[in-house]
Amino acid sequence: MLVKFLNINLRKILLALFFIFLFFLTFMIFYFPNYAKLKELRYTNSQLLKKIEELKKEIANLDAKNKNLNSQKFLYEKLAREDLGLIRENEIVIDTKE
C-alpha cells in the first residue's frame, strides 16, 4: 500500500539495491586488500623507525668512545694488551691461568 501511495515500483527498488550492493562489493574487493597492505607497511615503517633510533643512539655511544680513545693515546696500548693479547718488543709473558 505504501508502495502504491508513493508510486514506486518494487522492481526499481530491488534493482537499485542490487546496483548499490554490486558497487559496494566491487569497492570492497579493490579497497580492502590495499588497506591491509597499507596497514602492514605502516607497522613495518614504525618498527624500522624504532630501529633507526636505536642505531643512532649506538652510533652516538661509539662516537663518544672513539673520541675518548683519540684523546687518551695510552688506551690503545691497554686495549691491545687486554683484548688482543699483544705484547711489547723484548717482553716476556708468563701465563698464570691453570
Residue frames as a rotation matrix with the C-alpha (Angstrom) as fourth column:
MET 1
0.565 0.825 0.000 0.00
0.825 -0.565 0.000 0.00
0.000 0.000 -1.000 0.00
LEU 2
0.447 -0.501 -0.742 2.86
0.115 -0.790 0.603 2.38
-0.887 -0.355 -0.295 0.83
VAL 3
-0.616 -0.689 0.381 4.47
0.422 0.119 0.899 1.48
-0.665 0.715 0.217 -2.47
LYS 4
-0.144 0.651 0.745 1.31
0.966 -0.071 0.249 2.36
0.214 0.756 -0.619 -4.35
PHE 5
0.734 0.440 -0.518 0.92
0.589 -0.792 0.161 5.54
-0.339 -0.423 -0.840 -2.33
LEU 6
0.156 -0.776 -0.611 4.42
-0.106 -0.628 0.771 6.76
-0.982 -0.056 -0.180 -3.24
ASN 7
0.922 0.275 -0.272 4.04
-0.303 0.074 -0.950 5.44
-0.242 0.959 0.151 -6.77
ILE 8
-0.103 -0.993 -0.054 7.32
-0.965 0.087 0.248 3.48
-0.242 0.078 -0.967 -6.55
ASN 9
0.641 0.255 -0.724 7.83
-0.543 0.817 -0.192 0.25
0.543 0.516 0.662 -8.37
LEU 10
0.768 -0.325 0.552 9.23
-0.352 0.506 0.787 -2.57
-0.535 -0.799 0.274 -6.18
ARG 11
0.736 -0.497 0.460 11.25
0.672 0.619 -0.406 -3.84
-0.083 0.608 0.790 -9.12
LYS 12
0.522 -0.543 0.658 13.04
0.057 -0.747 -0.662 -0.47
0.851 0.383 -0.359 -9.42
ILE 13
0.648 -0.255 0.718 13.85
-0.758 -0.308 0.575 -0.51
0.075 -0.917 -0.393 -5.71
LEU 14
0.768 -0.349 0.537 15.29
0.094 0.890 0.445 -4.03
-0.633 -0.292 0.717 -5.89
LEU 15
0.658 -0.534 0.532 17.28
0.670 0.091 -0.737 -3.12
0.345 0.841 0.417 -8.99
ALA 16
0.534 -0.448 0.717 18.69
-0.397 -0.882 -0.255 -0.03
0.746 -0.149 -0.649 -7.26
LEU 17
0.689 -0.259 0.677 19.60
-0.634 0.238 0.736 -2.09
-0.352 -0.936 0.000 -4.18
PHE 18
0.802 -0.405 0.439 21.29
0.501 0.856 -0.125 -4.68
-0.325 0.321 0.890 -6.40
PHE 19
0.534 -0.617 0.578 23.43
0.399 -0.419 -0.816 -1.99
0.745 0.666 0.023 -8.07
ILE 20
0.556 -0.320 0.767 24.30
-0.727 -0.634 0.263 -0.46
0.402 -0.705 -0.585 -4.71
PHE 21
0.767 -0.255 0.589 25.31
-0.235 0.742 0.627 -3.89
-0.597 -0.620 0.510 -3.43
LEU 22
0.738 -0.493 0.461 27.32
0.672 0.479 -0.564 -4.53
0.057 0.726 0.685 -6.60
PHE 23
0.506 -0.545 0.669 29.11
-0.127 -0.814 -0.567 -1.19
0.853 0.202 -0.481 -6.23
PHE 24
0.608 -0.236 0.758 29.82
-0.794 -0.144 0.591 -1.89
-0.031 -0.961 -0.275 -2.56
LEU 25
0.824 -0.288 0.488 31.14
0.186 0.951 0.246 -5.38
-0.535 -0.112 0.837 -3.35
THR 26
0.635 -0.604 0.482 33.42
0.576 -0.047 -0.816 -4.01
0.515 0.796 0.318 -6.08
PHE 27
0.512 -0.398 0.761 34.65
-0.536 -0.840 -0.079 -1.32
0.671 -0.367 -0.644 -3.71
MET 28
0.722 -0.193 0.665 35.44
-0.567 0.386 0.728 -3.92
-0.397 -0.902 0.169 -1.04
ILE 29
0.841 -0.399 0.366 37.27
0.500 0.831 -0.244 -6.18
-0.206 0.389 0.898 -3.47
PHE 30
0.398 -0.712 0.579 39.61
0.521 -0.344 -0.781 -3.43
0.755 0.613 0.234 -4.62
TYR 31
0.420 -0.197 0.886 39.94
-0.511 -0.858 0.052 -1.39
0.750 -0.475 -0.461 -1.43
PHE 32
0.888 0.055 0.457 40.43
-0.452 0.286 0.845 -3.88
-0.084 -0.957 0.279 1.40
PRO 33
0.690 -0.724 0.021 43.49
0.722 0.685 -0.091 -5.75
0.052 0.077 0.996 0.09
ASN 34
0.038 -0.672 0.740 45.21
0.379 -0.675 -0.633 -2.41
0.925 0.305 0.229 -0.40
TYR 35
0.530 0.219 0.819 44.12
-0.591 -0.598 0.542 -1.28
0.608 -0.771 -0.188 3.05
ALA 36
0.980 -0.187 0.061 45.55
0.094 0.716 0.692 -4.41
-0.173 -0.673 0.720 4.65
LYS 37
0.346 -0.898 0.270 48.83
0.863 0.192 -0.468 -3.94
0.368 0.395 0.842 2.78
LEU 38
0.134 -0.234 0.963 48.95
-0.057 -0.972 -0.228 -0.28
0.989 -0.025 -0.144 3.82
LYS 39
0.834 0.222 0.505 48.39
-0.503 -0.068 0.862 -1.22
0.225 -0.973 0.055 7.44
GLU 40
0.814 -0.581 -0.002 51.18
0.558 0.781 0.280 -3.80
-0.161 -0.229 0.960 7.26
LEU 41
0.127 -0.788 0.602 53.54
0.702 -0.357 -0.616 -1.28
0.701 0.501 0.508 5.66
ARG 42
0.407 0.070 0.911 52.78
-0.406 -0.879 0.249 1.30
0.818 -0.471 -0.329 8.34
TYR 43
0.977 -0.059 0.204 53.57
-0.157 0.442 0.883 -1.24
-0.142 -0.895 0.423 11.06
THR 44
0.516 -0.835 0.192 56.84
0.856 0.492 -0.160 -2.17
0.039 0.246 0.968 9.33
ASN 45
0.170 -0.417 0.893 57.69
0.289 -0.845 -0.449 1.51
0.942 0.334 -0.023 8.95
SER 46
0.717 0.131 0.685 57.17
-0.547 -0.502 0.670 2.16
0.431 -0.855 -0.288 12.66
GLN 47
0.898 -0.432 0.084 59.39
0.293 0.730 0.617 -0.82
-0.328 -0.529 0.782 13.53
LEU 48
0.278 -0.823 0.495 62.12
0.879 0.010 -0.476 0.45
0.387 0.567 0.727 11.21
LEU 49
0.361 -0.105 0.927 61.91
-0.135 -0.989 -0.060 3.94
0.923 -0.103 -0.371 12.69
LYS 50
0.934 -0.035 0.354 62.42
-0.349 0.102 0.931 2.46
-0.068 -0.994 0.083 16.16
LYS 51
0.652 -0.730 0.205 65.42
0.721 0.681 0.131 0.50
-0.235 0.063 0.970 14.87
ILE 52
0.253 -0.540 0.802 66.85
0.526 -0.619 -0.583 3.69
0.812 0.570 0.127 13.34
GLU 53
0.648 0.031 0.761 66.58
-0.499 -0.737 0.455 5.49
0.575 -0.675 -0.463 16.68
GLU 54
0.918 -0.339 0.206 68.34
0.044 0.603 0.796 2.61
-0.394 -0.722 0.569 18.45
LEU 55
0.427 -0.787 0.445 71.12
0.900 0.322 -0.293 2.65
0.087 0.525 0.846 15.87
LYS 56
0.393 -0.256 0.883 71.52
0.081 -0.947 -0.310 6.43
0.916 0.193 -0.351 16.20
LYS 57
0.853 -0.067 0.518 71.97
-0.519 -0.214 0.828 6.00
0.055 -0.975 -0.217 19.95
GLU 58
0.751 -0.603 0.268 74.52
0.480 0.778 0.407 3.25
-0.454 -0.177 0.873 19.37
ILE 59
0.351 -0.617 0.704 76.40
0.730 -0.291 -0.619 5.44
0.587 0.731 0.348 16.87
ALA 60
0.582 -0.104 0.806 76.48
-0.369 -0.917 0.149 8.31
0.724 -0.385 -0.572 19.37
ASN 61
0.904 -0.246 0.350 77.80
-0.247 0.368 0.897 5.95
-0.349 -0.897 0.272 22.04
LEU 62
0.553 -0.725 0.410 80.52
0.802 0.597 -0.024 4.63
-0.227 0.342 0.912 19.72
ASP 63
0.415 -0.384 0.825 81.47
0.354 -0.766 -0.536 8.17
0.838 0.515 -0.182 18.69
ALA 64
0.783 -0.102 0.613 81.90
-0.560 -0.545 0.624 9.10
0.271 -0.832 -0.484 22.35
LYS 65
0.780 -0.528 0.337 84.12
0.191 0.712 0.675 6.05
-0.597 -0.462 0.656 22.90
ASN 66
0.471 -0.606 0.642 86.12
0.845 0.101 -0.525 6.92
0.253 0.789 0.559 19.78
LYS 67
0.541 -0.246 0.804 86.69
-0.141 -0.969 -0.202 10.48
0.829 -0.004 -0.559 20.99
ASN 68
0.861 -0.221 0.457 87.77
-0.456 0.059 0.888 9.10
-0.223 -0.973 -0.050 24.36
LEU 69
0.643 -0.647 0.410 90.28
0.625 0.753 0.206 6.79
-0.442 0.124 0.888 22.67
ASN 70
0.415 -0.485 0.770 91.63
0.663 -0.419 -0.621 9.57
0.623 0.768 0.148 20.47
SER 71
0.652 -0.147 0.744 92.13
-0.415 -0.890 0.188 11.88
0.635 -0.432 -0.641 23.42
GLN 72
0.476 -0.484 0.734 93.93
-0.736 0.237 0.634 9.28
-0.481 -0.842 -0.243 25.55
LYS 73
0.285 -0.431 -0.856 96.58
-0.822 0.350 -0.449 7.52
0.493 0.832 -0.254 23.46
PHE 74
-0.699 -0.608 0.377 97.66
-0.715 0.582 -0.388 5.17
0.016 -0.540 -0.841 26.27
LEU 75
0.105 0.825 0.555 94.29
-0.643 0.482 -0.595 3.43
-0.758 -0.294 0.582 25.98
TYR 76
0.562 0.024 -0.827 95.35
-0.769 0.383 -0.512 1.98
0.304 0.924 0.233 22.61
GLU 77
-0.485 -0.828 -0.282 98.12
-0.593 0.548 -0.589 0.06
0.643 -0.118 -0.757 24.30
LYS 78
-0.637 0.309 0.706 95.83
-0.622 0.335 -0.708 -1.03
-0.455 -0.890 -0.021 27.12
LEU 79
0.471 0.879 -0.082 93.20
-0.726 0.333 -0.602 -2.31
-0.501 0.343 0.794 24.69
ALA 80
0.329 -0.426 -0.843 95.80
-0.722 0.462 -0.515 -4.09
0.609 0.778 -0.156 22.59
ARG 81
-0.740 -0.659 0.133 97.22
-0.568 0.507 -0.649 -5.82
0.360 -0.556 -0.749 25.65
GLU 82
-0.571 0.554 0.606 93.94
-0.512 0.337 -0.790 -6.81
-0.642 -0.761 0.091 27.30
ASP 83
0.443 0.894 -0.067 91.69
-0.582 0.230 -0.780 -7.59
-0.682 0.385 0.622 24.34
LEU 84
0.759 -0.152 -0.633 94.11
-0.572 0.308 -0.760 -8.77
0.311 0.939 0.147 21.69
GLY 85
0.892 -0.426 0.151 96.82
0.220 0.701 0.679 -10.25
-0.395 -0.572 0.719 23.93
LEU 86
0.649 -0.690 0.321 99.65
0.258 -0.197 -0.946 -8.28
0.716 0.697 0.050 22.30
ILE 87
0.627 -0.545 -0.557 102.97
0.635 -0.055 0.770 -7.58
-0.450 -0.837 0.311 23.99
ARG 88
0.783 -0.469 -0.409 105.80
-0.543 -0.836 -0.080 -5.07
-0.305 0.285 -0.909 23.59
GLU 89
0.556 -0.694 -0.458 109.09
-0.187 0.432 -0.882 -5.92
0.810 0.576 0.110 21.98
ASN 90
-0.479 -0.860 -0.175 111.55
-0.122 0.263 -0.957 -7.76
0.869 -0.437 -0.231 24.25
GLU 91
-0.174 0.503 0.846 108.76
-0.982 -0.152 -0.112 -8.51
0.072 -0.851 0.521 26.76
ILE 92
-0.888 -0.090 -0.451 108.31
-0.071 0.996 -0.059 -11.96
0.454 -0.020 -0.891 28.30
VAL 93
-0.013 0.961 0.275 104.77
-0.860 -0.151 0.488 -13.16
0.511 -0.230 0.828 29.02
ILE 94
-0.983 -0.179 -0.025 104.07
-0.134 0.811 -0.569 -15.57
0.122 -0.556 -0.822 31.82
ASP 95
-0.171 0.972 -0.159 100.67
-0.485 0.058 0.872 -17.20
0.857 0.226 0.462 31.64
THR 96
-0.911 -0.189 0.366 99.34
-0.408 0.278 -0.870 -17.98
0.063 -0.942 -0.331 35.12
LYS 97
0.097 0.995 0.010 95.94
-0.995 0.097 -0.032 -19.39
-0.033 -0.007 0.999 34.13
GLU 98
-0.668 -0.277 -0.690 95.79
-0.368 0.930 -0.017 -23.00
0.647 0.242 -0.723 35.19
